[in-house]
Amino acid sequence: MNDKIFDKVNQEKKQSLKLLENIVNLESFSGSKESVDKLSKYLSEVCESLGGKTKFYPQEKLGNNFTSEFYSGEKTTLILCHMDTVWPIGTIKERPFTVEGNIAKGPGIFDMKVGITIALEAIRILNELDLMPKNKIKILFNSDEELGSEDSMDLIKEEAEKSYVTFCLESSFKGMIKTARKGVGMYYLSVQGKAAHAGSEPENGISANVELAHQILKLDSFNDSKTGTTVNIGRAEGGVVRNQVPANAEALIDLRVVTNEEAQILDNKIKSLEPVLGDSSLEITGGMNRPPMERTDKIVNLYNWAKNTVKDMDVTFTETGFPVGGGSDGNFAASTGTPVLDGLGGVGDGAHAEHEYIEIDMFHEKISILASLLANIHEFEI
């Protein structure tokens, strides 16, 4: 079976690459509902041509989410794909889809339009080889992953909870499967001081900037290389003009943690910050956006099964062995207790960067891997 899959994927590289090009050319910036909806319409039509039964979940401000269900069986395998990218509309004109040797480039190609293509091509390959999976396969396409998946996280959790396993088609980490991810916290710190003339009566002011500096140093002290916890102040600003003691300052804080226990500890630390300067005040909002995807026994079992399933194929299948720093929708799925394999998407580099690219040979390899896993997933036992 695996030989048939591998051979067919390699015989039809041009077709797979053409689908990838079509998907990349349909720009889908998170903030543009119209563009994401155009992509979701195109993808739903592709799914339906492959036998998928689609269901849309309309969104008022963001692109519409949808699911497409294939095959039949008592158990369901969930595949997660996000349609949105960080690239504003018009970027495709500046950096069009290109192929040079083993490298393909284009906005959003690595994160994660290659993953979408891998999922769709795996289904097509199985259909044409008449290798129908004995489990249901449901693909969930969401439109707001780059924004934190706040409007789709409940749908992701609901579908994951009903599923036997979840495969997340985010791109790999240097070709490796992700069996653990850090959780992500997002916080906003507002500092209130007291304005005064910087020359005539500075003693009557309370500098919000100085207070913010104290808080930044405190937040920085929460970094811990032993636990893997990172706290980053991504933006900090305050004041209005040079000659005024600033009354207001603010900061955006990014938190990454390995375990749910550490998430609770750090969330409490950040929300319990106290002002240093007398009569200044703090307001802290936000919290954990994505829970950590911990490397549970269920996830380890799924990884070991998958590795054994593709061992006879001429493919690379290894795991990172550590929690990667970036969060994904796989975090939400894992929080339900469903075993998750993440990073089953493309191999390349440059997520959110102008040099974004994928390796074409690994793109085809990943199609073979996913198709094999879907064809054999009924054999997996938790």
N, C-alpha and C positions, 0 to 999 in steps of 0.2 A: 504493500500500500504506500509506504513512504517513498519508495523508489518512483512510483507512478506520479506522485505529487511533485517530487523534486524535478523529475524530467519535464513534466508539463509546464511548471513555472518557468523553467529555463528555456523552453521552446517558445514561450509567449512573452518574452521580456518587453517587446515593443508595445504590446497591448497594455501591459501594466504601466509602463512609463507614460503612455498617452493619457491614461486615466489620471495619473498623478499630475500631469501638465494641466489637464482640464480643471482639476480641483484647485491647484495653485493659482490659476488664472482668474478664478472666481474669488476676488478679494472678500475678506470677511472680518473686518475690524470690529472688535467687541462693541464699540460705541455706535456702530452703524447698523441699526435693525434691518434696514432695507437690504444691505449687502449680505448680511448673515442669512436673511430669509431667502435670498436668491440661491445661496449655496445649499440651504436645507431643502429647497424645492428640487434642485438638481440631484442631490444625494438620495432623496426619497424616491425619485424616479429610477435611479440606478438600482436601489434596493428592491423596488417593485418588479423591475425587469429580471431580478434574480430570484423572485418568488417571495420576497419579504412582504409582511403585512404591517403597514405603517400606522402609527398613531401620533398625532401632533398635540403638543402642549403649548398653546399660544401664549405669548408674553406681550405685555403692553408696551414696554420701552425697549426691551432687548430682543434679540432674535428668537424665533420659535424653536423650542426643543422638540425632538421627536424620537420615537423608538421604532425599530423594525424587527419583526420576529420571523425566524426561519426554522423550518423543519418541525418535528414534533417529538414528544417524549415526556416522561414524568418530571425530569429534572431540567433546570434551565442554566445555561452558561451565559453570563452577562459580559458584554464587551463595551468598554467605555471609550468614547471618542469625543473630543471637543472641537467644535467648528471654528471658534473665534481665534483671531490672532491679535498681536499688539500693533500691527502695521496699519497706519491710516490709509484711507482710500486714495489711490493714485500712486502708491509705492510701486505697484507692478510696472508702471511706465518707466520708473527710474531704475528698477532692478528686475527686469523680466525673467521669466523661466528660461534657464539655459542648461545645456548639457555639454560638458567638456570632459572627454575621457570617462572616468569613473565617477565624476562629480556632477550633481545636479543642484542648481541654485534657484532661489525664488523666495519672496516673502512668505513666511509661515510654513515653508516646506518641511523643516525639521521639527517645528513645534506648531501643530502636529499633523499637517496634512498628509505626510507620508504614512502616519499611523492609520488614518481613515482609509487610505488607498490599500494598505495591507489587509485591513479587515474585509473590505469589499472584494478584493482579488482572491482572498482565501475562500470566501463563499463561492465565487465564480468557479474557481478551480475544482472545488469539491462537487459542485453541480455538474460540471462538464465531464468529470470522471465517474459520475454516478456513485460517489462515496458519501452517501447521505448520513450525517451524524445521527446518532440515536437519542440525542438530547436536543431540547429546544436551544436555539442560539438567538439571543436578543442583543441587538446593538443599540446603545443609547447615545444619541448625538445631542450634546448640550452647547449652549451659546455663550456662556459667561465664565468659563474656567479662568481666563486671564484676569477676571475681575474678582475672583474668589469663589465663584460658583454659588453665590448667596441665593440666587433665584432657582437654582437647579439642585442644590444639595439634598433637599428633602426627596426629590424624585430619585436621585442616585441611591440614597439610603433605602428607599422603599423597594426599588428594583433589586438592589444587592441582597436585601434581607430575604427576598423571595427566591434568590438564586443559589445554586449549588456552589459555584465558583465564579470569580470575576477576573477577567483579563483586561488590564488597562493598556491601551495602545499608545501611551506617551512614549517618546523616544527613549532609547536605552542610554545608560551611562557608559560611554566608551565601549559600546557593544554588549554590556552586561545587563542581566535582568536585575530588577530592583525588588528585593524581598522585604525591605524596610525603608521607610521615609520619615524624616523629621516632621513634627507637627509645626504649624505656622500660627503665630499670634500677631495681630495688627492693632496697634494702640495709638491714640492721639492724646498728647499732653498739652494742656493750655495753662499758661502761667499768668497770674494777675499781680502786677506791682502797683506802683503809684508814680504818675508823671510829675516832673519838675523841670525847671530850667537848669540845664547842665552847667551853666556858668554862674548864675546869680544865686541859686539856692539848691544845689545838688543834695544837700543834707536833708531836704524835705521830700526827696523822692525815694522810691524803692525800685531798684532796677530789676525788671522782669528778665532781662538778659543775663544778669549775674545769677539770679535764682535758677534760670534754665541751665546755666553752666554747671551749677552744683548738681542739678538733677541728671545731667548728661554723664557726669563723672560717676554718680551713684549707679546709674543704669549700666554703664560700662563695666562696673565692678561685678555685675551679675554674670559676665561671660565666664565659662568654665570649660576648659579643654578636656577635663576628666569625664564630665558627664555629656559633653557634646553640645551643651547649651550655648547659643549665641544670641546676643542682644545688639542690634544695630540701630543707631539713630540716623535714619536715612535723610531726613530734612529737619533743619532747625533754623528758625528765624525769629526776629523780634524787633521792636522799635519802629519808628517812622522817619525821624530826621536825626541828623548828627548831633544837634545841640539840645536834645531833650532826653532826660532820664526815661527810659522806655517803660510804659505801663503794661505792655502785653508782649508775650512771646509764646511760641508754640513749637512742637516737635512731633514728627511721625516716627514711631518705634516699630521695629520688626523683631519678632522673637522666633527662634527655632529651637525645638526640644525633641529629645529622642523618645521619652516615655510619657505616658499619660500622668504618671505620678509627678514627674518633673514639670509638666505643663501646669498642674494645679499649684505647685510651689511657686513657680515664676509668675504665674498670673496674680497670685496673692501679693507677691513682692512688688510688682509694678503698680498694682492698684492701691497699695498701702504706702506709697511714697509720701513723705511729709516735707513741707517747705522748710528751708534753712533760714532764710531772712525773715525777721519779725514782720508781721502784718502782710506778708505776701501770701498768695493762695494758689492751690493747684486744682485742676480738674482733669481727671483721667477717664477716658472712654475707650471702648473697644474690647477686645478679648481674643480668645483662640478662634481662629477661622477654620483651620483644618486640624483635627486631632492627629497625633502621631500614628503612623502605620507601623506597629511593632511586629517584629519577626517572631510570630507565634508558631507553635508546633504545627498547626493546620497549614500555615503558609509554607513552612519547611517541607511538610509532606507533599504539598502540591508541587513545589519546586523540584523535589527529588523525583516525583512521578514524571513530570514534564521532561526533565533531563534524561531519564531512562527511555522515555517514549521516542525521543529524537536522536538517541545515541548512534543509531545506524545510518543516519543521514550525514552528509558531508557539510555540517553546519557547526557554528560556534554557539555554545549554550553554557554560560557561566553566570554566577551572581556576583553582586558587588561585595557582599560580605560585611557591609556596614550601612547604616542609614544615610541615604543621600539627603542633601540639605533642602532640595526643592520639594514642595508639596504638590499633590495632584488630586484628582478626583478619586484615585485609588485609596487615599486616606479615608474618605467618607465611607467607601464600600467596606474597607477593613474594620471600621468602627462598629459594624453590625455583627461582626464575628465570622463573616464569610471569608474564606481564604482567597487571597488576591495575589496575582503575579502582575507586576508593573514593569514598564520599560520594554514591552514587547514590540514597540514601534521601531522607527528607523535608527540607523547609525550615522552619525555625522557630528556637527558642532555648530555653535553660533546661535543658540536659542535667544531670541530677542535682540540679536546683533545683525549688523549689515552683512557680515560675511557668512551668514547662515547657509548651510549646505548639507546634503546627504551623500552617502556612498552608495552608488547604484547597485553594485554587486550584493551588498548587505541588505538592500531593500528587497531584492528577489529572495535572498536567503530567509528573511523574516516572513515573507509570504509562505514559504514552504513550512517553516516552523509552526506558524499559527494554523495553517490548514491541517497539519498533522495532529496538533493538539485538539482541534475541534473534532476531527474524525475519530479520535480515540478517547475523548474525555469521559465517555460513559464507563470506562474501565477504572477511573480514579475513585478511590474510596478514602474518605476523610478519616 
